Amino acid sequence: MDTEVRPQFNATFVRPAKFYLIGFINMSYIKYYFIFLCFVYIMTAFGNMFLLLMIYFVKTLHTAKYMIVFNLALTDLCGSTALIPKLLDTFLFNRRYIIYEACLSYMFFVLFFASVQSWTLVTMAFDRFIAICFPLRYHSIVTKKSVLAMLLFSWSFLLSLLALTVGLIDRLSFCGSLVVHSFYCDHGPIFKMACNDTSLNVIMAYAGLLLVLCIPVILIALTYVCISIALSRIASREEQLRALKTCTSHLILVGIFFLPLVVTNIIVVVSNLHPNTRMINSSLTHIVPALLNPIVYSLKTEEVLNAIKNLFRRQRLNNIAVNW
């Protein structure tokens, strides 16, 4: 297939009409991977919608902590919806050309929701830090207003950061190849194709890596160092385990989200990964956490498990009463 896309010339810059997403190259049985992604998206949508509805309808979950969980489920759902349907449409139905403006929108929403997921995990770490290190002041510090303020700040800040990052693409000229070597309109592969000065884009790429990956990981690590010190001062082994148990769900979510990102970035830097391997790793890194997060919270969190049990018990009693 001819993948050449002709740019449109303006007085000051060269703007392409379309980009061509090359994606996965000559992979055997790649359609099975896309079918797998379709299944993952259905399960992700179902799991996160279920968790959102549980938190919305069960009054015992109307707490500051579950405002953060609600935010995570919402961003998981939105992030998967921004990425997977378009990915399937592009490669499963071979619609690889994407209009310039649509490409920038695609880039913005995928990166934005991934960034919000990262900082939501930082907010969860703050919740656990206060709960264990300052238990007597927990309800006065971690209030609905304080959590809402933190979440709104992260959404506003990341919205501004990503709007600036994507907006800077619009000042670039694309006078060479317009074939994007990625499975979506990724920031790096696109700005590297430009033929004018990309120094600002490079700065924003490093700023994004620092603000979305490095700083959240450092902050979460610091909170758990403080938590470990606080737990070491508790005399009773049972109390230590009980306090640590409240962190297991969050630690699993952190591992699911950050470990693949960190490992993939390190591998890309220190070795030459085959493009297909890199793209499969990257796509799974974007997709799998959103699938597993609601499962982890539903199975590992006592409040949610009890809410589910009570909901089904109430439903069963209602059915018995109706039949009686």
N, C-alpha and C positions, 0 to 999 in steps of 0.2 A: 504493500500500500504506500502511496506517495504521502509522506508526512510533512511535506514542505508547506508552510503557511506564510503568505505574503503580508508584510506589515503595511500599515497605512501611514504615509508621510504627512507630518504637520510642519509648520514653520519652525518650531523650536525643538521638537522631539519626534521620535518615531514610535507610534503606538500600534501594537498588533491588533488585528481584528479578532484573532483567536489564538489560543495555545493548543498544542497537541500533547496529551498525557500518554507517554509511552508505556508506563507501568511495568508490568511483569513481562520479561522478554523470553519467548520460546520455552515456556514452562510446560512440561507434560502434565496433563490432568489438572490444569489450573482451574477449570470450571468446577471441579469438586471443592476447591478452596473457596470459591465464591458461593457455592451452595452452603458450605459450612458457615460463611459469614452471614448469609441470609438467616440461617437457623439461630446464630448468635444474636442477631439483631432482634428477632422475634422474642427470644428468651430475655434479652436485656430490657426490651420495652415492657414485657409482662412483669418481670421482677421489680423494676423500678416504679412502675405504675402501682403495683400492689403495695410496695413500701410507702409510697406517697399517700395512697388512699388510707392505709392503716394509720399513719401519723395524723392525717386530717380528721378521720372519724373517731379515733379512740382518744377520749379526753385525757386519760392518764399519760399519754405521750405528748401532751401540749406543754412541753417544758423547753427551757433554753437549749438543753443538750440535743433534743430531737428537732429543734429548728435547724441545727447544723446538719443533722442526718438528712432532713428534708431537702436542704440546699444541695447536699452531695447527690442525692437521688435525682433531683431535678437537673443538675448539670450533667450527670451521667446519661440521662435520657436525652437531653438536648444535644450533647456532644456526639452520641451514637447516631442520632437522627441527622445531624449535620454531615457526618462522614459516610456511614455505611450505605444508605440508599443511593447516593450519588456515585459512590465507588462501584456498586453493583451495576448501575445504569451505564457507567462508563465502559467497564470491561466485559461484563456478561453480555451486554447487547451491542458492544463494539461502537459506542458513541464517544470517541476519544477526543474529538474537537470540543473545546469549551470557549465560549465568548470571553473576551478580556475582562469585562466588568463582573461576569459571573464567577470567573476564576478568583478575582480579588475577594469577592464575598465569601466564596468557599474557603479560602485561606483564613479569612478573619474569623469565621464562626468555629472552624475546627480548632484553631490555636487558642481562641478566647475561652471556649468551654474546657479545654485541657488545662489552661492556666487557672481557671476558677476552681477546678477539681484540686489542683495542687495546693492552693491557699485555703481551701475548705479543710483539708487534712491538717494544715497548720492551726486553724481555729479549733479543730477537734483536740489537737495536742495541748493547746492552751486550756481547754476545758478539763482534760485529765490532769494537767499540772496543778490547777487550782484545787481540784477535787481531792488530790492526794497530799499536796504540800500545805494547803491552807483549808482543811476540811470544815473548820468552824465558820469560815468566812465565805464558803462556796456560794451559798444562796444570795449573799449580798453583792458578790462580784460578778458571778455568771448569771445575769438576769436576762430576760427576753430583750430588754432595751439594749444592753451592752452587746449581746450576740448579734442583734439586728444591725447595730452600728458597725460592728466588725465585718459582717457579711456585705453590707451596703458599701463600705469603704473598699473592700477587695473587688467587688463588681465594678465600682466606679473607676478605681485606679487601673485595673486590668483592661477595662473598656478603653480608657484613654491611651494606655500603652500600646494595645493592639491596633487601635485606630491610627495612631501615629506610625507604627511599624508598617502596616499595610498601605497607608496613605503615601509613604515615601517611595513605594514601588511605582506610583503614578508619575513620578518625576523622571523615570528612567527611559532611555531609548533602547529599543530592541531591533537592531538592524542585522542580526545574524540568525542563527537557528532559533526556532520557537518550539522546539520539542522539549517538554518538561520530563526529566528523568526521575519521576516519582509517581506514586499511585494517587496523589491528589495535588492540588496547587500549593505545594510546600514553599515556604518563604525562601530558603537557601537556594534550591535549584532554580528558582525563577530569577532572583536578583543577580545571580551569577551569570545569567545569559545576557545581561545588559551590556551595551558597548560604551556607556559613558561612566562618569565617576560614581562608584557604589560605596564610598567610604562611610556615608551616613547609614546605609543599609547594613553594613558590616557591624557598625557600632550598635545598632538596634538589635541585631542578631545576638551579639554577645550580651547586651543588656537583658534581652529576653531570657537567655540561658541562665544568667545570673539570678534574675528576679523570679523566674518560674521553676527553676530546678535547684540551683545551688543554695540560695538563701532559705527556701522552705526546708530543704534537707538539714541544713545547719541548725535552724530554729527547732525543728522536731527533735534532732539529736540532743540539743541542749536541754530541752524540756525533760527528756528521758534520763539524762544525767542527773538533773535535779530530783526527779522522781525516784531514781535509784538511791540517791543520798538520803531522801526522806524515808524510804522503805527500810534502809539499813538501820535507822534509828528506832524502828518499831521492834519491841522486844519479842512479841508473840509471832511465831512462824505462821500460824493460821491467819493472823491479821495481815501479814505481808502477802500471803498468797491470795487472800480475799481482795486486797487492794490491787494487786497485780492482775487479777482476773478481769477487773473492770477495764484494763488497758488492752486486753488481747485482741478485741475486735479492731481497735484502731491500729495496733501494730501490724496486724494482717493486712489491713487496707493500705498502710504505708508501704509494706513490702511489695504488695501486688502492683501498686502504682509506680513507685520510684525505682525499685531494683531493675526492672527491665529497661527503663529509660537510662539509668546510669550505666548499666552494662553495655547497652547498645551504643551509647555515645563513646564509651571507652574503646570498644572493639573497633568502631569506625576510625578513631584517631590512631590506634596502635597497629592496625592491620588493614589489608585491602580485602574487604568483604565483597563477595559477588553481589552485583546490584539486586538480583532477585532475593537473595538471602537477607540483605539489608532491608528491602521493602516488606518482606513477610514479617521480619522482626518488628519493624516500625509499625506496621498495620496492626499486629497483634498487641503491641504496647499501647496503642490508642484504644483498642476495642475490648480486650479481655477484662481490664479493671471494672468497667461499667457493667459487665455481665456478673462478675463475682461479688461486687460490693453489696448488693441487696441480699445475696445468699449468705454472706458472712454476717451481716447485721441481723438477718432473720434467725439464723441458727446459733449465733454466738452471743446474742444479747438477751439477757433474761427478761427485760421489760417487754421486748417485742415478742418473744416466745409466749409469754403469759398473755399478751394482748391477742395473739393469734388463737391461743387455746380458748380464751374467754369468748372470742368472737364465734368460733365454731361451736362451743358449748351452748352459747345463747341461741345460735341458729338451730341447733338440734332440739333444744327445749321448745323453741317456737314451733318447730315441725311437729313435735309430740303433742303440744297443746292444740294445734290445728286439727291433727288427726283425732284427738280425743273428743 
